[in-house]
Amino acid sequence: MYSYLLPEFIVERREDRCIACRVCERQCANDVHAYDPELERMVSRAEACVGCQRCAVLCPTGALLIRPHPAEYRPNSSWTREKLQDLKKQAETGGVILTGSGNDKPYRIYWDHLVLNASQVTNPSIDPLREPMELKTFLGRKPDTLEIDLDNGGVKIESALHPNVPVATPIVFSAMSYGAISYQAFQSLARAAKEAGTLFNTGEGGLPKEMRAAYGGNAIVQCASGRFGVDPEYLNCAAVIEIKIGQGAKPGIGGHLPGEKVSENISVTRMIPRGTDALSPAPQHDIYSIEDLSMLIYALKEATNYEKPVSVKIAAVHNVAAIASGMVRAGADIIAIDGLRGGTGAAPKIIRDNVGIPIELALAAVDKRLREEGIRNKCSILAAGGIRCSADVVKAIALGADAVYIGTAALVAMGCTLCQKCYTGKCNWGICTQDPYLAKRLNPEIAGRRLVNLLHGWSHEIKEMLGGMGINAIESLRGNREHLRGVGLAEWELDVLGVKGAGE
Amino acid sequence: MLVKRCFASERRLPAKESEACGLFGVMDITGKRFGGEMAISAMKNIKVRGNGLGGGFAVYGLYPEYRDYYALHIMFQNKMAKEQVESYLVENFNIVYDEEIPTNPDVNLFCPPLVWRYFVAPKKKGEEQALSDDDFVVSRVMYINTSIEDACVFSSGKDMGVFKGVGFPEEIAAYFRLAELYAGYLWTAHSRFPTNTPGWWGGAHPFSILDWTVVHNGEISSYGTNRRFLEMHNYYCTLFTDTEVMAYAVDLLMRRQGLPIEVVSRIFAPPLWDLIEHMEEREKKLYSTLRMVYAPLLINGPFTVIVAHQNEMFGLTDRIRLRPITAGAKGDLVFLSSEEAAIRCVCPDLDLAWTPRGGEPVVVRQGSRDHLLSLPESV
């Protein structure tokens, strides 16, 4: 524990309700609560509390209230409480301040400044409960045209096609590796993806062998800078292969799974010795240029007989449009762009909060650039980083995405409360931990069901929004900025988004 | 098209118009030519579907004496535009014959422009000799439309022509003296009801490129997606109406990529995934591939369209049939229209009248009875 720090949260216990059942004590991996046998009541150490609300939710008598600690330094717009606390932590340790999940700073959220269209009079809106409404989406490279043979009395396609993977709804689970998250959480995502007809992403931690037969067909397997868990079977069991170049939460930064988390099963899956740190270098050391990327893309295609689309994932950075264009020309079938608000299991706070650009602007710029170069059809675009609800999905597709990745939203569906302590390995919700005592709190059947429910609910909402716009197939929304208007945005922002202001 | 023009931001694009319309098409499948009376009376019958802000006709088999030359119908809003266009034409074409299209000055219309016709053959130079004549003509037409102010090419095909303007269709017909002067084996007609813009002569239907003409009713909710895809193929939309998108999509798919109408109609109005799932393997592969590759050309939202070119016409409505289309047949004559009333008005003793299913094309071809293929599944 740090000295000189104010606690982040205050734990208020209503003594008239507490029955000293000690549920809170058992649920808290941070040892906030304890039973004092002499006083015969529960006591709390608020300074250890991360505000995950597990105890408050599970308290059978509703005796606990956890809220941000109201203590304040003298108000100062420049030197905020957060800045002061960070300084004190670093003065004490000399280290880099770590954090988890996505950027929580008040950068403009463009989704909240975009509004959608609906049909009135000249064009009927469509009721998805009565009329067909289609969300099916294909991820992969499309040809410029089809060669069609009309001779033999029928129509036959002559062109050889690039592999494409269908998803039933344009929502895909983001990369979250086994190791960063628990086996249970990993399995929940896999189950849900399979049931809902979409994909999950293994992240860079490999795919446990026993899951390959059942869930490989719904997996995007990552090949990242650490190359953990990559073997021919891993690549060939998957639906899509993804080369991870960067991550929105930490562009330019590698990863570090501490040795304590590398259990037996993780060591087997990642193919590293048990208890060793799993270090992912910042760059892929065989990719120092676009030609190198192309070589890896084709090496992976060779390894899988050109049967799988290869995705390349990058963080949204300043020059994202030009980079994306290079990636498509290098042979990427899918490009995944992860924005400023993308999540992480662990990242230096200074990086998470300051590096990268918002996904909305990056996505619009990439889509425009690829169209101007006439190569938009040669790849699918997956947008990631801060997709919070179905309206964000619709807006992302209207800005040019083929589908979106959701990470944080899926974690929240499983129980996460964004306490940002993923890097401690003490997730009380059993999601971001390898402690078997904590991890078994998450039942893959129940968590998987919650994820399927989420996809179902969002898909239905998307259908309602599409119907309102008079559209009955999601492909007719893609890049269709005519259905978006900006509210409260500056000229340059509207220009980058390619969207008119409301009323224009 | 074939003219690359980029706005600094797509935000600057003018807003798209929306409109509702009346359509009519009639073709003699033996290729016999006939006058414009039927098309004109049919349009009068469905007057309520227009509001006098646009009407037009496309006629095929129009100039048999010049059938080997591209017939350019060009509108000029002032003398200067005409001079500019003519010096451009002289540079790029051998002009065989030209004249002002005769009009009836007694018909009182809103700001009629000067409309002239030229019969031309391409004059290709240097690298352009590798281009097909059609591609050459398309690029020249697009140049005039995008780069010469106050001029607009109404049509540019062989043995056909478009007459259009601001007014009710029967007024346009009277102005251009269609009933007295012309005959053709295929007529399409359009009456326009724009909801948000005043009429402009170039903005009336039919829209045309080469000998393709499109008359269209509807508001395409996938306009933004369609337009962006076409831009990738160098079709630059300048008129900002839904119909322009349809015309270019037809040109891209049918002329440049050589796909037949039956396939193109499945691209514009594809079968639902639920149906595709239940098809036999070969069809399943065909339809899922078409949907996958041409997803950006799915035409969403309510539409009915009649597309015509040499010896062929087809009608199509959107896949959930949000706009009406009716087909009729009497002897060698085949009719398509927004309303059965318009057909019955000009041909009271029809052999057949039917309403095709949503997304099911009615294909009318010279010398064939393909139009009847849509009959068994009609509504």
HADDOCK unambig.tbl for C-alpha pairs under 7 A between the chains (distance, minus, plus):
assign (segid A and resid 122 and name CA) (segid B and resid 219 and name CA) 6.95 0.50 0.50
assign (segid A and resid 123 and name CA) (segid B and resid 219 and name CA) 6.13 0.50 0.50
assign (segid A and resid 123 and name CA) (segid B and resid 301 and name CA) 6.98 0.50 0.50
assign (segid A and resid 123 and name CA) (segid B and resid 302 and name CA) 6.62 0.50 0.50
assign (segid A and resid 138 and name CA) (segid B and resid 292 and name CA) 6.53 0.50 0.50
assign (segid A and resid 142 and name CA) (segid B and resid 293 and name CA) 5.59 0.50 0.50
assign (segid A and resid 143 and name CA) (segid B and resid 293 and name CA) 6.67 0.50 0.50
assign (segid A and resid 156 and name CA) (segid B and resid 286 and name CA) 6.77 0.50 0.50
assign (segid A and resid 157 and name CA) (segid B and resid 286 and name CA) 6.51 0.50 0.50
assign (segid A and resid 371 and name CA) (segid B and resid 232 and name CA) 5.84 0.50 0.50
assign (segid A and resid 372 and name CA) (segid B and resid 232 and name CA) 6.69 0.50 0.50
assign (segid A and resid 374 and name CA) (segid B and resid 232 and name CA) 4.71 0.50 0.50
assign (segid A and resid 470 and name CA) (segid B and resid 221 and name CA) 6.07 0.50 0.50
assign (segid A and resid 470 and name CA) (segid B and resid 301 and name CA) 5.52 0.50 0.50
assign (segid A and resid 471 and name CA) (segid B and resid 221 and name CA) 6.16 0.50 0.50
assign (segid A and resid 471 and name CA) (segid B and resid 300 and name CA) 5.76 0.50 0.50
assign (segid A and resid 471 and name CA) (segid B and resid 301 and name CA) 5.85 0.50 0.50
assign (segid A and resid 472 and name CA) (segid B and resid 300 and name CA) 6.89 0.50 0.50
assign (segid A and resid 475 and name CA) (segid B and resid 295 and name CA) 5.77 0.50 0.50
assign (segid A and resid 475 and name CA) (segid B and resid 296 and name CA) 6.27 0.50 0.50
assign (segid A and resid 476 and name CA) (segid B and resid 222 and name CA) 4.79 0.50 0.50
assign (segid A and resid 476 and name CA) (segid B and resid 225 and name CA) 5.92 0.50 0.50
assign (segid A and resid 476 and name CA) (segid B and resid 296 and name CA) 6.33 0.50 0.50
assign (segid A and resid 476 and name CA) (segid B and resid 298 and name CA) 6.61 0.50 0.50
assign (segid A and resid 476 and name CA) (segid B and resid 300 and name CA) 6.42 0.50 0.50
assign (segid A and resid 477 and name CA) (segid B and resid 222 and name CA) 6.42 0.50 0.50
assign (segid A and resid 477 and name CA) (segid B and resid 225 and name CA) 6.49 0.50 0.50
assign (segid A and resid 478 and name CA) (segid B and resid 225 and name CA) 6.00 0.50 0.50
assign (segid A and resid 479 and name CA) (segid B and resid 224 and name CA) 6.97 0.50 0.50
assign (segid A and resid 479 and name CA) (segid B and resid 225 and name CA) 5.61 0.50 0.50
assign (segid A and resid 480 and name CA) (segid B and resid 222 and name CA) 6.90 0.50 0.50
assign (segid A and resid 480 and name CA) (segid B and resid 224 and name CA) 4.36 0.50 0.50
assign (segid A and resid 480 and name CA) (segid B and resid 225 and name CA) 4.74 0.50 0.50
assign (segid A and resid 481 and name CA) (segid B and resid 224 and name CA) 6.35 0.50 0.50
assign (segid A and resid 482 and name CA) (segid B and resid 224 and name CA) 5.71 0.50 0.50
assign (segid A and resid 494 and name CA) (segid B and resid 11 and name CA) 6.79 0.50 0.50
assign (segid A and resid 495 and name CA) (segid B and resid 9 and name CA) 5.15 0.50 0.50
assign (segid A and resid 495 and name CA) (segid B and resid 11 and name CA) 5.77 0.50 0.50
assign (segid A and resid 496 and name CA) (segid B and resid 9 and name CA) 6.84 0.50 0.50
assign (segid A and resid 498 and name CA) (segid B and resid 9 and name CA) 5.54 0.50 0.50
assign (segid A and resid 498 and name CA) (segid B and resid 10 and name CA) 4.64 0.50 0.50
assign (segid A and resid 498 and name CA) (segid B and resid 11 and name CA) 4.47 0.50 0.50
assign (segid A and resid 499 and name CA) (segid B and resid 10 and name CA) 6.93 0.50 0.50
assign (segid A and resid 499 and name CA) (segid B and resid 11 and name CA) 4.85 0.50 0.50
assign (segid A and resid 500 and name CA) (segid B and resid 11 and name CA) 5.05 0.50 0.50
